[in-house]
C-alpha cells in the first residue's frame, strides 16, 4: 500500500500504469453502447438471481422483439376466437 501511495505522489504511477492513469471518457447511461446489467430470478430458487449484462441497444432489441411476439400472440388468439374468419 505504501508503494502505491509513493508511486502516486511521485507521478510514477502514470508511467507504470498508463491505462489506469488515463482519464477515460465516460459513456452516457443512455448511450446505445453503454453496458447495463440486470438481475433475473432463477426458476426453482427463492433467493438466487442470475445477472445478465448487455448493451442498451441489445436490451432495446430484446424488448422490441418481446413486444412484437406479444402483439402477434394477441392477434392470433383474437383471430381464432372470431367465428367469421
C-alpha angles and dihedrals in degrees: 000000000000090000092055091049090049092049092049093048094048095045092242090117091074090052095044096045109021094165092057095043096053119098103238116206110254117236118232111249089236094050110121089230095051113110121235127187124208131187121225126188116251113237111248095022127096097203110014118104132186118223116216123186124198137150120268089251091055092048090049092050091050092049092049092049091050090051091051090048092050092048090049091051092050093048092049092048091049091049091052092052094051109091092198095061 
